[in-house]
Amino acid sequence: MKDMTTKTKLPELTQQPIWHIDGTPNDDYPLRILRVYRENCNSYWVVEGIPDNEKLIYDMMNEYQKQRAEILDKAIEKLRK
């Protein structure tokens, strides 16, 4: 049977995401999780030189990254108090 999966080349990211969090069970654990998720919001898709129809999708995903960052900033601020 022929493999019907497509091999899609994704654009570059502005920075590589963090995949591991210090899981030490202490009071700072929830804050560390949120900070890593927040740092990963700084990873944007680089959209120069790709077709316009693909660029729209990546632009939307980058915008969602910004929106997630704003929400996480608020949550981190509340936990720091």
FENSULVEN-V597419 format. One line per field, one symbol per residue. phi: phi as a letter, one per 20 degrees, with the letter a starting at -180 (. if undefined). burial: + if it has 9 or more other C-alpha atoms within 8 Angstrom, else -. A space follows every 50 residues. Layout:
phi->???
burial->???
//
This chain:
phi->.ffefdeeeeffdfbffedccfegfbfeggffffffgffffeedfedfmd ggffggffffffffgfffgfffgffffffff
burial->------------++--------------+-+++++++++++++++-+--- ----+--++-++--++-++--++-++-----
//
